[in-house]
Amino acid sequence: MSLLLSQALCAVLSLLAGSIPFSLIVARIGGGVDLRKVGSGNVGATNVARSVGAKWGILALILDAAKGAVPVWVLPMLFRIPTESLINTSVLCGTAAILGHMFSPFLNFKGGKGVATALGVVMVLSPAAMGVAFLIFAITFAATRIVSISSMLASVAYAIAVCVINGSALWSEDKIGLGIFAIAIPALIILRHWPNIVRLAKGEEKQLSLRRTQPASESSSPENG
């Protein structure tokens, strides 16, 4: 099998894995609700936590991260991608998984904001930079209790960390995919947060509260998140 065909199959399989709407499934099982009709309406782990409960939100986070990590880790080995093409192929898998989450064919090409899936991807691609991003997320969230601003700042921190850690080697032939990924994916994640940015500017973005006193109702008005 040619390298190009192997990479194409890796991308397609990663896209399909990323497209699985785990958060939607978890919310349906855990609370009997359609996640698109409760809370913020976003198909992501934060909305699961807010609408169904913390333990279900954590489960959704793990599953959404796994559908990013597993393709990046497994598929290049499965298709025996040569060492010199390994990083760029892994980046291709990760990008496809994230795009699958954001624009799932199972949800009429709609989806979440990609943060949890991106977390799984970068855990495999660049764990040191992921550690920096996670630290920034944790500090920001501890100070604000707002997931959106924490996620966006973590995305920027990841991009900066990748560039600093790799230096000029980031733009070499065997790593250029990672360089493009480190800039494009954080930018796309921030763009997907545009409604949150508008609410932040207006001072209307709500903090995340994991205390849920009653089951979410599909007829309830959307919350920020």
N, C-alpha and C positions, 0 to 999 in steps of 0.2 A: 504494500500500500504506500502511495506517495505521501510525502510530508504534507503537501497542500490538502490532500483528501483527509488525512488524519486530523489536521487542524480544523478543517471544516466540520468534521463529525464531532470533534471536541466542542466546538462552538455551539452546534445545534443541540447536543445533549445538555450542555451547561445552561443554555437558554431555557430548555424544557424544565430542567431541575429548578431554576430560579423562578419559573412561572408558577410553580405550585403554591397556591394561596394558603399557606399554613396558618397565618393569623386568622383568616376568615373561617377556616375549618375549626381551629381551636376555640374561637368565640362561639361558634355554633354548638360545639360539643359542651363547652364549659358553661355557657349561659343561655343557649338556645336563641341567640340573636344573630341577625345579619349585621356584621360589623360596618357595612357601608351605610347603615341607617341609624347608627347610634354614635354617641360621642362626637368626635371630629369627622367621622365618616371615612377616615383614612384606614387602609388595610395594612396595619402595622402593629408591632408589639406594644407600643405606647397606648394605642387606642384599646387594645385588648385589656391591658392592665387597668385602664380607667373605666372601661365599660363592663368588664367581667370579673376582674379581680387580679391581685398581684401574682398569685401562683400561675394563673393562666397566661398572664403577660410574660412571665419568665419562660414558660414553656414555648410560647410563640417566638420569643427572642432566640432561644436555643435552636429551634427548628429553622427559623429564617436565617440564622447565621450558618447553620449546618449546610443549607442548600447553596451557600456560597463557598464554604470551605471544602466540602467533599469533592465537587467537580474539579477544583483547582489542584487538589491533592491527588486524586485518583486517576482522572482521565489522561493526563500526560504519561503516567506510568502504564496505564492500560494500553495506550496506543504506541508505546515505546518511542516517545518523542526523543530525538537525539539531544545530547547535552547542550550543544550550541544554540538550540532553538527552544530549550526548556522554559526559560524565563518568559520569553515573548508568548509562547503557547499558553503558559499558565495565566498570563495577563489576559489573553484572549478568552480563556475559560471564565475568569473572574468577571470580566466586563460583560460577557454574555449572560452570566447568572444575575448580575445586578440589573441589567436592562430587562431581563425576563421578569424580575420582581416588580420593576417600575411600570412595565407595559405588558402585563400578562395576557396572553391570548385566551386564557381561561376566564378573564374578567373583561372581555371586550377591549383589550389593550389598555386597561387602566391598572393601577396598582399602588403600592406604597412608595415611600420616599427613598428606600434603598439603604438606609443606615445599618440595619442589622445584617443584611446580606453582605454589604460591603465590609462589615466587621469580620465576618467569617472569611471573606476573601483575603483581607490583608493580614489576618492571623497566619495564613500560609505564605503569602507573597512576601511580606516584609514585617515580621513580628516585632522587630525593634522599633520601627516607626509606628506600628500599631500601639505599642506600649506607651509611647509619647502621647499619641492621640487619646488613648484611654485615660491617661493622667489628666490631660486638659479637660476632657469630658467630666471626669469625677470632680475636679476642683470647681468647674463652672456650675455643675448641677448642685453641688453642695452649697454653693453660694446663692443660687437663684431658684432652684427646684423647677427650672424650665428646660424641658428636653430639647426643644428646637434650637435654642441658642447654644446649648451645650454640644449638640450634634454638629452644628455649623462650625463652631470654633474648633472642635476636634477634627473636622475634615480639613480645615486650613492647617492645623498643626501637623496632620499626617503628611500633607503635601510638602510642607517645609522640612519635616524630618527626613523624608525620603531624599530630598535634594541635598540636604546637609550630609546625611550618612553616606550617600553614594558619590557625591562630588561630580566631577566631570565624567566619571565612568558611567553615569546614568544615561548619557547620550551616546554611548558606544553601540555598535550594531546589535550586540546580544542583550542589551538592557534598555534600548530606546522605548520598547513597549511599556516598560515600567514607568519611565519618565512621562510618557504621554498619559498613562493611566493616573499617575499621581497628581496631575493637574486637571485632567478632564473630569474624572469621577467626582472629586470634591466640588468642582464647579457645578456639575449636574445636580449633586445632592443639594447644594445651596439653592440652585434654581428651583428645585422641587419644593423647597421650603418658602417660596415667595409669599403665599398667604400668611405664613407665620411671621415673615419679615414685616409685612404690612401691619399685622396685629401688634408686633413688638414696637413698631414706630408709634402706634397709637396708644401704647400702654395697656393693651387689651389681652395680651397673651397670658393664659392661665398657667399657674404652677401645676405640676403633677401631684395629685393626691391619690394614694392607693387605698384610701378608706372608702369603701363602697357599702352604704347602708342598705341599699335595696337593689334588686336586679335592674339592669338597664332595660329601657323600653324602646322598641323600634320607632315608636311615635314621638319620643322625646326630641327636643330641639338640639341641634348640634352644639357641641362644646368646642372650645379651642384646644388644639393639641397636634 
